[in-house]
Amino acid sequence: AMALGDKSALDSNTRNSYSISGASHILAVSGLHIGIIFQLFIFLLGGRKYSVYTIILSLISIWTYVFLIGLPASAVRAAIMLSAYSLSLAFHRTGLPLNTLSSAYIFMLFISPLYLFELSFQLSFLAVASILLFFTPLYTLLPIRSRFIRWAWGLLCVSLAAQIGTLPVIVYTFGRISCYSLLTNYIAIPAATLILYLGAALILFSPLTLWAPIAPVAAPLISLTSGALTSITQFLNTAIKLISMLPGASIENVRISLPQVIGLYAIILLIYALWRRIDKQKSSECKIP
């Protein structure tokens, strides 16, 4: 499900546990997955992330992967944004992330207007837009020096920023609020990262067994990798299930109307506009000698 977005083998209990705990997003191939796979290809091609040839080969691999998994909206959005960002680095150009996101939005709707009615398309763009808008205001609230605390605070801010943008649509669609979703991400995202890297390693090691001279070495590597992959996956599933069983894990049967959803987003944008105004005032005051 994580590597290829195919959830057909997941039973209803597992799906429900991920939904209640707020971890369903790691089962959908999105920016997290595309970014990890892109970094892996960059590493395999020599680690020269500013090399035009390395970036182009990595992007070809990414788009091959996106086509392989059936062009889901979240993966297409992530691949378009990553392509624009990577090419701008390679050719020493800079651009605003929101402009890139808007271009991806328009391009995808031009190719397939029916994307507009897909929930994955809506949540993908809302999450990324919200992160771009609200991550910096949230992250700068606390001046932190410790690297570990900075990482933990940054992950919390990313998760909270994404929640701000997606919660109204999630509540409108599913009638559920996951109360421990911010806590869940501290377990789900590192585990998902390891699972994707180990899955890629398993795919890379498997062909080595066909070459007789190194088959005796490859077989233990495959066994070790698959064992680690199984253990981490079982740990993640157990942790998600335990979180979903905690008291007050979710608030069910929350019903809001479409006008209320629009009103919530109007309030969110108003809060952002007020923050921008206050931030500009502070910046102008600091420039005054």
BABASE-156415 format. One record per residue (C-alpha): x, y, z; residue number from 0; residue in one letter; chain. Coordinates in nm, 3 decimals. Example, Ala and Ser with C-alpha at 12.3 -4.5 7.8 and 13.67 -1.06 7.14 Angstrom:
BEGIN
[[1.230 -0.450 0.780] 0 A A] [[1.367 -0.106 0.714] 1 S A] 
This chain:
BEGIN
[[0.000 0.000 0.000] 0 A A] [[0.282 0.242 0.086] 1 M A] [[0.509 0.156 -0.206] 2 A A] [[0.253 0.129 -0.486] 3 L A] [[-0.068 0.277 -0.342] 4 G A] [[-0.248 -0.057 -0.378] 5 D A] [[-0.470 -0.096 -0.069] 6 K A] [[-0.662 -0.403 -0.195] 7 S A] [[-0.481 -0.638 0.049] 8 A A] [[-0.559 -0.425 0.356] 9 L A] [[-0.840 -0.561 0.571] 10 D A] [[-1.113 -0.333 0.703] 11 S A] [[-0.977 -0.338 1.060] 12 N A] [[-0.636 -0.213 0.947] 13 T A] [[-0.792 0.058 0.730] 14 R A] [[-1.012 0.166 1.020] 15 N A] [[-0.718 0.181 1.263] 16 S A] [[-0.520 0.403 1.027] 17 Y A] [[-0.825 0.625 0.973] 18 S A] [[-0.905 0.666 1.344] 19 I A] [[-0.543 0.736 1.438] 20 S A] [[-0.504 0.991 1.156] 21 G A] [[-0.236 0.797 0.968] 22 A A] [[-0.427 0.723 0.647] 23 S A] [[-0.215 0.974 0.456] 24 H A] [[0.093 0.749 0.466] 25 I A] [[-0.101 0.480 0.275] 26 L A] [[-0.155 0.717 -0.018] 27 A A] [[0.144 0.775 -0.246] 28 V A] [[0.214 1.147 -0.205] 29 S A] [[0.493 1.400 -0.161] 30 G A] [[0.655 1.201 0.122] 31 L A] [[0.686 0.890 -0.094] 32 H A] [[0.789 1.072 -0.412] 33 I A] [[1.051 1.276 -0.223] 34 G A] [[1.205 0.967 -0.062] 35 I A] [[1.220 0.779 -0.392] 36 I A] [[1.368 1.083 -0.569] 37 F A] [[1.641 1.114 -0.304] 38 Q A] [[1.716 0.745 -0.343] 39 L A] [[1.766 0.781 -0.718] 40 F A] [[1.988 1.087 -0.665] 41 I A] [[2.200 0.880 -0.424] 42 F A] [[2.224 0.584 -0.664] 43 L A] [[2.330 0.817 -0.946] 44 L A] [[2.619 0.960 -0.747] 45 G A] [[2.457 1.208 -0.509] 46 G A] [[2.513 1.513 -0.729] 47 R A] [[2.177 1.679 -0.673] 48 K A] [[2.271 1.990 -0.875] 49 Y A] [[2.381 1.793 -1.180] 50 S A] [[2.143 1.841 -1.473] 51 V A] [[2.193 1.484 -1.596] 52 Y A] [[2.141 1.332 -1.251] 53 T A] [[1.822 1.532 -1.197] 54 I A] [[1.681 1.449 -1.542] 55 I A] [[1.749 1.074 -1.499] 56 L A] [[1.596 1.085 -1.150] 57 S A] [[1.287 1.265 -1.279] 58 L A] [[1.248 1.011 -1.561] 59 I A] [[1.258 0.739 -1.295] 60 S A] [[1.004 0.924 -1.079] 61 I A] [[0.759 0.973 -1.366] 62 W A] [[0.801 0.607 -1.467] 63 T A] [[0.707 0.516 -1.110] 64 Y A] [[0.405 0.751 -1.113] 65 V A] [[0.279 0.594 -1.437] 66 F A] [[0.345 0.246 -1.295] 67 L A] [[0.116 0.307 -0.995] 68 I A] [[-0.168 0.443 -1.212] 69 G A] [[-0.125 0.822 -1.198] 70 L A] [[-0.299 0.890 -0.863] 71 P A] [[-0.369 1.262 -0.816] 72 A A] [[-0.149 1.306 -0.508] 73 S A] [[0.149 1.140 -0.679] 74 A A] [[0.105 1.342 -1.000] 75 V A] [[0.090 1.665 -0.798] 76 R A] [[0.404 1.571 -0.606] 77 A A] [[0.589 1.471 -0.925] 78 A A] [[0.499 1.798 -1.102] 79 I A] [[0.612 2.010 -0.807] 80 M A] [[0.932 1.809 -0.762] 81 L A] [[1.006 1.836 -1.133] 82 S A] [[0.965 2.214 -1.131] 83 A A] [[1.172 2.254 -0.814] 84 Y A] [[1.452 2.022 -0.931] 85 S A] [[1.483 2.182 -1.274] 86 L A] [[1.493 2.529 -1.116] 87 S A] [[1.785 2.411 -0.899] 88 L A] [[1.963 2.253 -1.194] 89 A A] [[1.935 2.568 -1.408] 90 F A] [[1.990 2.807 -1.112] 91 H A] [[1.644 2.957 -1.122] 92 R A] [[1.424 3.043 -0.826] 93 T A] [[1.047 3.041 -0.799] 94 G A] [[0.775 3.076 -0.539] 95 L A] [[0.646 2.738 -0.413] 96 P A] [[0.287 2.865 -0.420] 97 L A] [[0.327 2.956 -0.787] 98 N A] [[0.459 2.606 -0.857] 99 T A] [[0.165 2.456 -0.669] 100 L A] [[-0.081 2.673 -0.860] 101 S A] [[0.079 2.575 -1.191] 102 S A] [[0.051 2.207 -1.099] 103 A A] [[-0.315 2.260 -1.006] 104 Y A] [[-0.399 2.428 -1.337] 105 I A] [[-0.197 2.178 -1.542] 106 F A] [[-0.365 1.876 -1.382] 107 M A] [[-0.714 2.019 -1.430] 108 L A] [[-0.628 2.101 -1.791] 109 F A] [[-0.527 1.738 -1.850] 110 I A] [[-0.820 1.592 -1.656] 111 S A] [[-1.090 1.829 -1.521] 112 P A] [[-1.251 1.539 -1.331] 113 L A] [[-0.955 1.549 -1.090] 114 Y A] [[-1.141 1.836 -0.924] 115 L A] [[-1.397 1.591 -0.780] 116 F A] [[-1.142 1.343 -0.643] 117 E A] [[-1.089 1.360 -0.267] 118 L A] [[-0.720 1.271 -0.299] 119 S A] [[-0.670 1.565 -0.537] 120 F A] [[-0.847 1.806 -0.301] 121 Q A] [[-0.666 1.690 0.014] 122 L A] [[-0.327 1.679 -0.159] 123 S A] [[-0.341 2.040 -0.275] 124 F A] [[-0.504 2.166 0.045] 125 L A] [[-0.235 2.000 0.259] 126 A A] [[0.057 2.137 0.058] 127 V A] [[-0.093 2.487 0.029] 128 A A] [[-0.159 2.494 0.402] 129 S A] [[0.196 2.380 0.481] 130 I A] [[0.339 2.652 0.255] 131 L A] [[0.123 2.916 0.424] 132 L A] [[0.131 2.815 0.790] 133 F A] [[0.454 2.623 0.852] 134 F A] [[0.674 2.932 0.887] 135 T A] [[0.439 3.121 1.125] 136 P A] [[0.412 2.811 1.345] 137 L A] [[0.781 2.716 1.333] 138 Y A] [[0.904 3.064 1.425] 139 T A] [[0.687 3.076 1.736] 140 L A] [[0.960 2.900 1.936] 141 L A] [[1.333 2.981 1.900] 142 P A] [[1.499 2.638 1.943] 143 I A] [[1.870 2.551 1.938] 144 R A] [[1.870 2.175 2.000] 145 S A] [[1.877 1.981 1.673] 146 R A] [[1.653 1.701 1.800] 147 F A] [[1.396 1.941 1.949] 148 I A] [[1.407 2.141 1.625] 149 R A] [[1.328 1.824 1.431] 150 W A] [[1.045 1.730 1.667] 151 A A] [[0.901 2.083 1.662] 152 W A] [[0.934 2.101 1.282] 153 G A] [[0.748 1.772 1.237] 154 L A] [[0.475 1.894 1.470] 155 L A] [[0.445 2.221 1.277] 156 C A] [[0.425 2.042 0.941] 157 V A] [[0.156 1.809 1.073] 158 S A] [[-0.040 2.093 1.232] 159 L A] [[-0.014 2.308 0.920] 160 A A] [[-0.145 2.023 0.704] 161 A A] [[-0.429 1.965 0.951] 162 Q A] [[-0.535 2.328 0.927] 163 I A] [[-0.586 2.298 0.552] 164 G A] [[-0.745 1.954 0.535] 165 T A] [[-0.955 1.919 0.851] 166 L A] [[-1.270 2.096 0.722] 167 P A] [[-1.286 1.871 0.413] 168 V A] [[-1.209 1.557 0.617] 169 I A] [[-1.483 1.636 0.868] 170 V A] [[-1.728 1.721 0.589] 171 Y A] [[-1.652 1.396 0.403] 172 T A] [[-1.600 1.144 0.684] 173 F A] [[-1.765 1.308 0.986] 174 G A] [[-1.460 1.222 1.197] 175 R A] [[-1.190 1.413 1.386] 176 I A] [[-0.877 1.213 1.474] 177 S A] [[-0.763 1.348 1.810] 178 C A] [[-0.417 1.189 1.818] 179 Y A] [[-0.311 1.252 1.458] 180 S A] [[-0.027 1.486 1.561] 181 L A] [[0.110 1.220 1.798] 182 L A] [[0.065 0.948 1.534] 183 T A] [[0.291 1.128 1.285] 184 N A] [[0.591 1.095 1.519] 185 Y A] [[0.562 0.719 1.471] 186 I A] [[0.408 0.688 1.125] 187 A A] [[0.637 0.917 0.922] 188 I A] [[0.977 0.778 1.041] 189 P A] [[0.844 0.421 1.009] 190 A A] [[0.704 0.490 0.660] 191 A A] [[1.040 0.636 0.556] 192 T A] [[1.224 0.322 0.671] 193 L A] [[0.966 0.097 0.504] 194 I A] [[1.006 0.274 0.169] 195 L A] [[1.388 0.262 0.184] 196 Y A] [[1.388 -0.107 0.283] 197 L A] [[1.133 -0.187 0.012] 198 G A] [[1.354 -0.018 -0.247] 199 A A] [[1.659 -0.205 -0.114] 200 A A] [[1.472 -0.536 -0.142] 201 L A] [[1.390 -0.463 -0.507] 202 I A] [[1.753 -0.370 -0.579] 203 L A] [[1.900 -0.677 -0.407] 204 F A] [[1.661 -0.931 -0.559] 205 S A] [[1.816 -0.943 -0.912] 206 P A] [[2.157 -1.015 -0.756] 207 L A] [[2.044 -1.368 -0.673] 208 T A] [[2.039 -1.444 -1.048] 209 L A] [[2.417 -1.392 -1.071] 210 W A] [[2.582 -1.709 -0.942] 211 A A] [[2.911 -1.556 -0.813] 212 P A] [[2.736 -1.316 -0.574] 213 I A] [[2.414 -1.510 -0.508] 214 A A] [[2.550 -1.653 -0.177] 215 P A] [[2.610 -1.296 -0.055] 216 V A] [[2.284 -1.153 -0.192] 217 A A] [[2.060 -1.415 -0.031] 218 A A] [[2.151 -1.320 0.332] 219 P A] [[2.114 -0.951 0.243] 220 L A] [[1.764 -1.013 0.108] 221 I A] [[1.674 -1.219 0.415] 222 S A] [[1.802 -0.948 0.650] 223 L A] [[1.625 -0.670 0.458] 224 T A] [[1.293 -0.853 0.439] 225 S A] [[1.315 -0.939 0.810] 226 G A] [[1.373 -0.575 0.901] 227 A A] [[1.092 -0.466 0.667] 228 L A] [[0.849 -0.713 0.826] 229 T A] [[0.946 -0.611 1.180] 230 S A] [[0.904 -0.238 1.116] 231 I A] [[0.572 -0.291 0.938] 232 T A] [[0.440 -0.505 1.224] 233 Q A] [[0.559 -0.244 1.476] 234 F A] [[0.385 0.033 1.283] 235 L A] [[0.059 -0.159 1.250] 236 N A] [[0.063 -0.246 1.622] 237 T A] [[0.137 0.113 1.722] 238 A A] [[-0.138 0.249 1.496] 239 I A] [[-0.387 -0.003 1.636] 240 K A] [[-0.297 0.086 1.996] 241 L A] [[-0.335 0.459 1.926] 242 I A] [[-0.674 0.397 1.764] 243 S A] [[-0.784 0.216 2.083] 244 M A] [[-0.691 0.502 2.318] 245 L A] [[-0.978 0.680 2.495] 246 P A] [[-1.109 0.965 2.283] 247 G A] [[-0.904 0.859 1.980] 248 A A] [[-1.160 1.011 1.749] 249 S A] [[-1.476 1.220 1.756] 250 I A] [[-1.736 1.052 1.540] 251 E A] [[-2.049 1.165 1.356] 252 N A] [[-1.946 1.531 1.326] 253 V A] [[-2.167 1.683 1.060] 254 R A] [[-2.101 2.015 0.890] 255 I A] [[-2.256 2.161 0.577] 256 S A] [[-2.081 2.287 0.264] 257 L A] [[-2.146 2.656 0.356] 258 P A] [[-1.985 2.588 0.694] 259 Q A] [[-1.681 2.438 0.520] 260 V A] [[-1.651 2.751 0.305] 261 I A] [[-1.689 2.966 0.616] 262 G A] [[-1.411 2.775 0.796] 263 L A] [[-1.173 2.830 0.504] 264 Y A] [[-1.266 3.199 0.497] 265 A A] [[-1.172 3.222 0.867] 266 I A] [[-0.844 3.037 0.804] 267 I A] [[-0.751 3.275 0.521] 268 L A] [[-0.848 3.575 0.736] 269 L A] [[-0.620 3.456 1.016] 270 I A] [[-0.335 3.413 0.768] 271 Y A] [[-0.395 3.762 0.624] 272 A A] [[-0.387 3.911 0.975] 273 L A] [[-0.061 3.731 1.052] 274 W A] [[0.094 3.861 0.730] 275 R A] [[-0.012 4.214 0.816] 276 R A] [[0.132 4.193 1.168] 277 I A] [[0.453 4.036 1.035] 278 D A] [[0.497 4.315 0.780] 279 K A] [[0.443 4.578 1.049] 280 Q A] [[0.710 4.415 1.268] 281 K A] [[0.951 4.397 0.974] 282 S A] [[0.898 4.765 0.888] 283 S A] [[0.952 4.865 1.253] 284 E A] [[1.278 4.671 1.265] 285 C A] [[1.408 4.862 0.959] 286 K A] [[1.346 5.200 1.120] 287 I A] [[1.682 5.329 1.261] 288 P A] 
